[in-house]
Amino acid sequence: MKFMDILKSPVFPRGHRWPFEKRKTQYESDVTALVRKMLEDESIQRDQRFAWDRWRADEHATNR
């Protein structure tokens, strides 16, 4: 798989704070709540999907 069109990672302004809230019905750490909130952002979803697809297509990753 060739990656001719490299996806630009999202850039957020310095000091950007993610307004996350932990789940009330079950235990959730601050980090898990933050990651869950960040993945709601479409630009981060695209970036992570691209990174995952690139890693899966890397022939060296399967030989480890």
SVG drawing of the C-alpha trace seen along z (x, -y; Angstrom):
<svg xmlns="http://www.w3.org/2000/svg" viewBox="-25 -29 36 41">
<polyline fill="none" stroke="black" stroke-width="0.4" points="0.0,0.0 1.4,-3.4 0.8,-6.5 1.1,-9.2 -1.2,-11.6 0.1,-12.0 -2.5,-13.2 -1.7,-16.4 -2.1,-15.8 -4.5,-18.2 -2.9,-21.2 -4.7,-22.9 -3.9,-26.3 -1.4,-26.4 -3.2,-26.0 -6.2,-24.3 -8.2,-22.5 -10.4,-19.6 -13.7,-19.9 -14.1,-16.3 -16.4,-14.8 -16.1,-11.3 -18.9,-8.9 -21.1,-8.9 -22.5,-5.3 -19.1,-3.5 -15.5,-4.2 -13.4,-6.0 -10.0,-7.6 -9.2,-11.1 -7.0,-9.9 -9.7,-7.5 -12.3,-10.3 -9.9,-12.7 -9.1,-10.2 -12.8,-9.4 -13.6,-13.2 -10.6,-13.7 -11.8,-10.9 -15.1,-12.7 -13.2,-15.3 -13.4,-14.3 -9.9,-15.5 -8.4,-13.3 -10.5,-10.3 -9.1,-10.7 -5.6,-11.1 -5.8,-8.0 -7.4,-5.9 -4.7,-6.9 -2.0,-6.0 -3.6,-2.6 -4.0,-1.8 -0.4,-2.8 0.9,-0.7 -1.2,2.3 0.2,1.9 3.8,1.8 5.5,5.1 8.0,4.7 5.2,4.5 4.0,8.1 7.5,9.5 8.1,8.5"/>
</svg>
